[in-house]
Amino acid sequence: MGHAGFKSVLFVVATLFLAAGAFADDETKIEHDRARLSIFGQASISFLDFEERSYFQNAIDTIYADFKSQAVDAEESLYVAKQNFQKVNFCFPIMGGLQYQVMDDHFISAGIGFIYDNESVVLTDRKNKAHNYSYTIQGVPMFLEYRFAIPTSLITLSNGGLFSLAFRWYWTLPGTEIYTSWGKLEAENKPWGAGFGVSLGYLFASWNGINLYGDIGYSTISVKSKERFADIVPDGPTEKAQWNIGGLQLQIRASFGIINKKITLGDTTAVKDTTAKVRTASNPEMTPPKARVMPATGAENPAAGTEPPSASAEPPAANAKPPVAVEEPPAAKPPESETNATKEKAAQ
C-alpha cells in the first residue's frame, strides 16, 4: 500500500469525521462502555501492505516461460498454463486481550493476535503435469492500545454510541515469518517494537456488559530478517529481507465486562427523565390550578338567565328509581308542667 495507501486511509478517516459530525445528538442518548475490566476478542479483514509479492510473481513468470520453451510442438505448448498470484494480499486476522477503563471513556488494552495469509498457484508443464507453488505470510503481533472517546460535541450519530480513537504499539513474537515452496524467512523480534497503528472506532451496541465496536484503521508492522529473499524465491533480492505485515484493517471487537461500574441515579444516561418538576411546598413556581366556578342555576340566581328545561326533554327511564322521601323528625315534646298549666287555662 505504501505512502499513497496511508494517505488514502487518512482521507477515509477524515471523511468519516465530517460525515458523522452532521448527525450530532444529545449526550443523554449515547451508549457508553461501562466495564471497568473486560476481556475482548476481535475478527478483522486486513489488506496487507506487502509490496514484496512481485518477487513471487516474477518467479512464476520465469517458471512458466521455461515450461513454454521446453515444449517441442504446438500440442505440448497447449498444455503449458499458469495461474497468477493475487495482486492484493488480504487475510482475516484474529486478536484477543484485556481492556481496563482507567477513567470514563478512556481505556488501556493489551492483546495478542495471529495473522495468516497463504497464496498459492498451479502451473502445468508440457506433459500436463501440475506444479504447485505458494508462499505464506505469518505474524504473531502483540500490542498495547490506548483508546479514548471523542467528545459528542465533535462527532456522534443519532441514538447511537460513542466514536473513539485508538492508538497501538506493536511487537512481534516468534512465529512471525514467511515460508514458501523454496524456503523460509524468520523475522527478528526487537524488544522496542515493530510499528504502530491507529483506528477510528464506533460503539454500536451495548447490552448487559457486552459491547460491540466497529473499527477502521491502518497499521504498519515492519520486520527484518537475517536471511535474504533470494533464499526463499528464485531470483529474489540478495540483501537482508524486510517486509510489512500491517495494512488497512476493518475489524469487529466484542468485549465482555468482568468488573462493571455501578450506575447511579445521578447518571443521566441511566435514567429516563430526572428533570421533571415536582409540585411541592419548596417549589413555589408550581402552584395548584384555580378552582373552576360553575354558573348558578336560575332559582339561585335569577339574573343568570338560565333557560327553562325544554318541553321536548326525554322522560325518565322506566326503570329509574323514584326519589327517596326523607321524613322530618318529630317535634320535641313539651315538658309536663307546661302541659298541666295549659289544661287549667282551658278549664277556666
Steps between C-alpha positions, in 0.01 A plus 500: 500500500788735581484875542208543259299238688560673832379829352187321381431373851537850644255625239248230595530582871460873435192431287345298782557787742334754273207279402416377847543842659185613324298260713605636840247415771430536869744342747215338694427267206856374463611146578803462728729209575449458877742212554786582735687182401406288201629233265467543126536315174499645152482376143634706211538530128849626425654611170869446562751759387723226354682649201737203466228291330657601168803278576278193501305600190827553312610151602174350367539688172855365464392140568213532253737629233733202561210254464393671182849483352522125571196420286613328178182557301176695504309220674737496798496879506124491555548305823719770651287732717533709813310687769607837635527600863239743625598863471360575847595307812196489726444275799290467816708570813363416843596666829410490866599657828407700810359852520502729804305827531729736691240781500171565327537414129880457520634145452833320515517161326756226450454221249651245267400399150564261214538593132498234229496556124564210262532561126538211256490439125514197270707469182488216246796396289514363144409152629186644666650439844390740776750690714390690809685807629407704805613747760354567844526815708460430871508744789458488878463863611461614859376851571420766757206725420367830630141580402303811591151620411463798271284773661144484372514870420743408221363177359224246569195344337135539599391251769834325475824436681825682543766544236852436624861522387746220571880505486703177514864405528598158366762241578553175310542160663661176377294357216516819293644369173459436129523145369478403135543204267874580498585593860418699812577843651475560874451855625718658766289601800625830640426587865419863413225399262423475131246770419179681584135519405213747518128444454163671525248294697127512567311339790188384315351261759509464879294248694545335843874563513557394138632776273550487124741733322562550131838642394673612183869569519851464367809341648861461400686202652839485336731203568847398386681170463859383492419301185443630147202475267737324260494209749124447466417602141697459174673818383401686819698795642826410668484759780354418840127457483256755636120499469180641649214298651282805569253675273144623471273322745126471569417331828218406735583481872279336761581562867345351812518685830652303789473795738239763416453851634200567723225710344375777728184708476712802430611345172288663231544202272366256761159654560232600255407844638615668819430858396118511548389754766305374798229709667618541859490768766867569433428565133284815492512514122264206479162627639180298498251600232212733599157343568257538215180695603184345359212735402205510744156368406201725442346428841814603681585790275212633297725743321694215354229462237515128478260346255214279629519136413363421159158343470644252258732363765490125518299348789690310763569139426246242607744326726612821666467493877257756656646756735520387856274696740677634801284503818520803727590425861208529752465824689641508847243413775438793743569449867216357717469818718425710194234251388311515836498879500349503156219263607410720803466809282274315263271388789458857628 
